[in-house]
Amino acid sequence: MSRPESLEERIGHRFQRAELLEQALTHRSYGTPHNERMEFLGDSVLGCVVAEALFAQFPDLTEGELSLRRASLVRKEALAAVAREVGLAVHLRMGQGESASGGAGRPSILADALEALYGAAFLDGGFDCARRVVLGTLGKALEASDERTGAKDAKTLLQEIVQGRRQSLPVYQVLATRGAAHQQTFEVECVVESLGLRAQGSGESRRAAEQKAAQALLRQLGA
């Protein structure tokens, strides 16, 4: 594999250990070592860097509002768009079958490879290095993270995220209703069965309780 210098230039980091970059760009269909473990590491690095940036950028937002913005920024579709911007697809190494079926354009593969790239940058130069790479590639999206990003309600955002990951849709169930008819409190559970995740929320209406439950589950996904 020739050194992808154009990619290094676009992400703002030249790797000291070129084998790390090579592994980050290797899909499991190509062989081993592939990028799945680096993706795991990069996902955590990405979440931390984005959380830190949002915390500094929006000092007046609540924890829930910050979680919504982070979830929007790190969802698969958003990461795939960043991967396309830096030209990551042309450098991916994939098996013949995966390549022939258009794998290099698949959002899940692009997003996973970008997270692996962040993991590789962390291993190559430490957290500060990885932070520069994340902010350098995700900078435009972070700057544009204004009220429009937070305008999506939690249920809509949760559905978009699980669909992007090809998981089962969230299911909402009322667990309990308390209080008089004019002053009820609803307890709702949100379940994403395929991920084994569930969360609860309460509110003065069923819709409000569903939003709270979805927000709680988004926090789990963000973690």
C-alpha positions as CSV (number, residue, x, y, z in Angstrom):
1,M,0.0,0.0,0.0
2,S,1.5,3.3,-1.0
3,R,1.5,6.0,1.6
4,P,-1.7,8.1,1.3
5,E,0.0,11.5,1.7
6,S,-3.0,13.4,0.4
7,L,-5.2,11.9,3.2
8,E,-2.6,12.8,5.8
9,E,-2.4,16.3,4.5
10,R,-6.2,16.7,4.7
11,I,-6.5,15.4,8.2
12,G,-3.5,17.5,9.3
13,H,-1.3,14.6,10.6
14,R,1.6,12.7,9.2
15,F,1.9,9.3,10.8
16,Q,5.2,8.3,12.4
17,R,4.0,4.7,12.4
18,A,2.6,4.3,8.9
19,E,1.4,0.8,9.7
20,L,-1.2,2.3,12.1
21,L,-2.7,4.3,9.2
22,E,-2.6,1.3,7.0
23,Q,-4.6,-0.8,9.5
24,A,-7.1,2.0,10.0
25,L,-7.9,1.9,6.3
26,T,-8.2,-1.9,6.2
27,H,-11.7,-3.3,6.2
28,R,-12.2,-6.8,7.7
29,S,-13.1,-8.2,4.3
30,Y,-9.5,-7.6,3.2
31,G,-7.9,-9.6,5.9
32,T,-6.0,-9.0,9.2
33,P,-5.0,-6.9,10.9
34,H,-8.1,-4.9,10.1
35,N,-9.6,-1.7,11.6
36,E,-12.3,-2.9,14.0
37,R,-10.3,-2.6,17.2
38,M,-9.1,0.9,16.1
39,E,-12.7,1.8,15.4
40,F,-13.6,0.9,19.0
41,L,-10.8,3.1,20.3
42,G,-11.6,6.0,17.9
43,D,-15.2,6.0,18.9
44,S,-14.3,6.8,22.5
45,V,-11.7,9.4,21.4
46,L,-14.3,11.1,19.2
47,G,-17.0,11.1,21.9
48,C,-14.6,12.7,24.4
49,V,-13.3,15.4,22.0
50,V,-16.8,16.3,20.8
51,A,-18.1,16.5,24.3
52,E,-15.2,18.8,25.4
53,A,-15.7,21.0,22.4
54,L,-19.5,21.3,22.9
55,F,-19.0,21.9,26.6
56,A,-16.8,24.9,25.8
57,Q,-18.9,26.2,22.8
58,F,-22.3,26.1,24.6
59,P,-21.9,27.1,28.2
60,D,-25.6,27.6,28.7
61,L,-26.9,24.3,27.4
62,T,-28.1,21.6,29.7
63,E,-26.6,18.1,29.8
64,G,-29.5,16.8,27.8
65,E,-29.2,19.4,25.1
66,L,-25.4,18.8,24.9
67,S,-26.1,15.0,24.5
68,L,-28.4,15.7,21.6
69,R,-25.8,17.8,19.8
70,R,-23.1,15.2,20.4
71,A,-25.4,12.4,19.1
72,S,-26.2,14.4,16.0
73,L,-22.5,15.1,15.3
74,V,-21.2,11.5,15.8
75,R,-24.0,9.6,14.0
76,K,-23.0,7.4,11.1
77,E,-24.3,9.6,8.4
78,A,-22.5,12.7,9.7
79,L,-19.2,10.8,10.0
80,A,-19.6,9.3,6.5
81,A,-20.0,12.8,5.2
82,V,-16.8,13.9,6.9
83,A,-15.0,10.8,5.5
84,R,-16.1,11.8,2.0
85,E,-14.8,15.3,2.5
86,V,-11.3,14.1,3.3
87,G,-11.3,11.6,0.5
88,L,-11.0,8.6,2.7
89,A,-12.9,6.2,0.4
90,V,-10.2,5.9,-2.3
91,H,-7.7,4.8,0.3
92,L,-9.8,1.9,1.8
93,R,-8.5,-1.6,1.4
94,M,-11.4,-4.1,1.0
95,G,-11.9,-7.6,-0.2
96,Q,-12.8,-8.0,-3.8
97,G,-16.5,-8.9,-3.1
98,E,-17.0,-5.9,-0.8
99,S,-15.3,-3.6,-3.2
100,A,-17.4,-4.8,-6.1
101,S,-20.6,-4.3,-4.2
102,G,-19.8,-0.6,-3.6
103,G,-18.6,-1.0,0.0
104,A,-16.4,2.1,-0.3
105,G,-19.5,4.3,-0.6
106,R,-21.4,2.7,2.2
107,P,-22.0,5.1,5.1
108,S,-21.4,2.5,7.8
109,I,-18.0,1.5,6.3
110,L,-16.9,5.1,5.8
111,A,-17.9,6.1,9.3
112,D,-16.2,3.1,10.9
113,A,-13.0,3.8,8.9
114,L,-13.0,7.5,10.1
115,E,-13.4,6.4,13.7
116,A,-10.5,3.9,13.1
117,L,-8.5,6.8,11.8
118,Y,-9.1,8.8,15.0
119,G,-8.0,5.7,17.0
120,A,-4.8,5.4,14.9
121,A,-4.0,9.1,15.4
122,F,-4.4,8.5,19.2
123,L,-2.0,5.5,19.1
124,D,0.5,7.4,16.9
125,G,0.6,10.7,18.8
126,G,-1.5,10.6,21.9
127,F,-4.7,12.4,22.8
128,D,-3.6,15.9,21.8
129,C,-2.8,14.6,18.4
130,A,-6.1,12.8,18.0
131,R,-7.9,15.9,19.3
132,R,-6.3,18.0,16.5
133,V,-7.3,15.4,13.9
134,V,-10.9,15.2,15.1
135,L,-11.4,19.0,15.4
136,G,-9.6,19.5,12.0
137,T,-11.9,17.1,10.2
138,L,-15.1,17.7,12.2
139,G,-14.5,21.5,12.7
140,K,-17.1,22.7,10.2
141,A,-19.8,20.5,11.6
142,L,-19.0,21.7,15.1
143,E,-19.1,25.3,14.1
144,A,-22.5,24.8,12.5
145,S,-23.8,23.1,15.6
146,D,-26.3,25.9,16.3
147,E,-30.0,25.8,17.3
148,R,-30.9,24.0,14.1
149,T,-28.9,20.9,15.3
150,G,-30.8,20.9,18.6
151,A,-34.1,21.5,16.9
152,K,-34.6,17.8,16.2
153,D,-36.4,16.2,19.1
154,A,-35.0,13.2,20.9
155,K,-37.3,10.6,19.3
156,T,-36.5,11.7,15.8
157,L,-32.8,11.8,16.4
158,L,-32.8,8.4,18.1
159,Q,-34.7,6.9,15.2
160,E,-32.3,8.3,12.7
161,I,-29.3,7.0,14.7
162,V,-30.6,3.4,15.0
163,Q,-31.7,3.3,11.4
164,G,-28.2,4.5,10.4
165,R,-26.8,1.6,12.4
166,R,-29.3,-0.8,10.8
167,Q,-30.8,-1.7,14.1
168,S,-34.5,-2.3,15.1
169,L,-36.6,0.8,15.6
170,P,-37.2,2.1,19.2
171,V,-40.4,0.8,20.8
172,Y,-42.2,2.9,23.5
173,Q,-44.4,1.5,26.2
174,V,-46.3,3.2,29.0
175,L,-45.3,1.6,32.2
176,A,-47.6,3.6,34.5
177,T,-49.9,6.5,34.7
178,R,-50.2,8.4,38.0
179,G,-52.3,11.2,39.4
180,A,-55.7,12.7,38.7
181,A,-57.0,13.0,35.1
182,H,-56.2,16.7,34.9
183,Q,-52.7,16.3,36.4
184,Q,-51.3,13.0,35.3
185,T,-47.7,11.8,35.1
186,F,-46.7,9.2,32.6
187,E,-43.9,6.7,33.0
188,V,-42.6,5.4,29.6
189,E,-39.9,2.9,28.6
190,C,-38.0,3.1,25.4
191,V,-36.4,-0.1,24.1
192,V,-34.1,-0.8,21.2
193,E,-34.2,-4.6,21.2
194,S,-31.4,-5.2,18.8
195,L,-28.9,-3.2,20.9
196,G,-30.2,-4.6,24.2
197,L,-30.8,-1.0,25.5
198,R,-33.7,0.4,27.4
199,A,-34.4,3.6,29.3
200,Q,-37.2,5.3,31.1
201,G,-38.7,8.8,31.2
202,S,-41.5,10.6,32.9
203,G,-43.6,13.6,31.9
204,E,-47.0,15.3,32.1
205,S,-48.0,13.8,28.8
206,R,-47.2,10.5,27.0
207,R,-45.3,12.4,24.3
208,A,-43.2,14.3,26.9
209,A,-42.4,11.0,28.7
210,E,-41.4,9.4,25.4
211,Q,-39.1,12.3,24.6
212,K,-37.5,11.9,28.0
213,A,-37.0,8.2,27.6
214,A,-35.5,8.7,24.1
215,Q,-33.2,11.3,25.5
216,A,-32.0,8.9,28.2
217,L,-31.4,6.2,25.6
218,L,-29.4,8.7,23.5
219,R,-27.2,9.3,26.4
220,Q,-26.5,5.6,26.6
221,L,-25.6,5.5,22.9
222,G,-23.4,8.6,23.3
223,A,-21.5,6.8,26.1
